[in-house]
Each structure stands twice: as C-alpha cells, then as structure tokens.
Amino acid sequence: MKTKIKICGLTRPQDVEAVNAARPDYIGFVFAESRRRLTPQQAITLKRQLDPEIQSVGVFVNPSLETVLDITSRDILDIVQLHGDEPPAFAERVRRETGCPVVKAFRIRGEESLAALKAYDQADYLLLDTYNKNAYGGTGRAFNWALLRGNTSGKPFFLAGGLNIENIETAIRTVRPYGVDISSGVETNGRKDPGKIEEIIKKIRRFDQ
C-alpha cells in the first residue's frame, strides 16, 4: 500500500512552492500555539497557492467549536486535526458541523496510552505522536514504535514524532502506518527545507515500490 505523506507546519509561500514540486498527499496548517502558528488570513493566502490535489489539514489544540467552524468556513481546510485533549463528542460535532474528516492525535508514552485509541470511534483517522508533558506536538522526538504492533484501534493512522530521512524507512517497515506526518525532520534552522522535503518524499515513494 502506498504510504500517505503529510508535511506539517507550512508557514511561507516558499514552503508551498516546495510541496507543490514534491507532491505529498497532505500538508498541515497549524492554528495552535506554536512557532509555526498561522492566522486564518495567512492560511488563506497559502491555500490559494497550494496545488488543489494536495489536501490541507488544519491542526488545532483544544479549540472552541466556534474557532473550528470559523476557520473551516473559509475554504482553507479539507481535514481537521484535533491535537489536544478533545473528547469523542467534540470530534463528532466537528465532523457533523464542518463536513470535514477528523484526525485525532494521541501522544504515546507506553502501553497505557493505547487503550484510549480503541475507545475513540468518532475520528476518521488517528495520529500517533510522542508524549511530552510540556507540549502537545512538534517535539521532534520518536517514541517506541514497537508498542504499536497489534495494539492500534484498527483505524488508519498517521505516524508522527521525530521522523526524518535517516529513520523513515525503518519507521514504515516497523509500523506500517496509513501515513507519516513530518515537520521538523524536513527543516533546517527551523524553516522548511525544499531539498529535505524532496529527498524524504522520494525515499518514501521508492520504499513503497
């Protein structure tokens, strides 16, 4: 199966140029507290430049429903990603009221983190990231992927956390995710690096063959 690729945390027009050339399946716009955070207007500008075949994902952390509805009403997003402590009922309302598929992120630190995956039926996809008590994501660190063998909910999931050109093949081989979510692994000095984006996408496509 072809591994889906998401490049998250685009902030500049040159980031959009890079993904338009390299052709991931998804990109992420961050609307949560982060050095990569965008205003809705910034996201609109970038979305207009994005190839329409690349789907845009909006990343939120514990947002109000009003915030999600406001941003999704502006034709910026194809998918909503909930990356905080949002309960299943909130995800269900987002799905119903926006019409967008929902990705629910979970931060993994051990076996005890996996029970929550199986109880969360209201998301279309899961995203499994590294636990950090001080941050909801963007840590740039991997977790123990072996935990996921036979322990996911059965839903398609994205693997996130510390993925880069050196470990991406091992990650896919070990976990067999629906998709991979890459952010800091394609950055140089905190900015998206077009060369790294192109290189990692080519490596994943070759591996899938």
Protein Blocks (a to p, Z undefined) as FASTA:
>chain_A
ZZddddehiabfklmmmmmmnopabdcddfbdcfkbccfklmmmmmmmpcfkbccdddde
hiafklmmmmmmnopafbdcdfblbdfklmmmmmmmnopacddddddfbfklmmmmmmmm
kbfbdcdddddfkbgbhnopacdfklmgopagoiacddeehiafklmmmmmmmnopabdc
dfklmcgehiacfklmmmmmmmmmmmmZZ
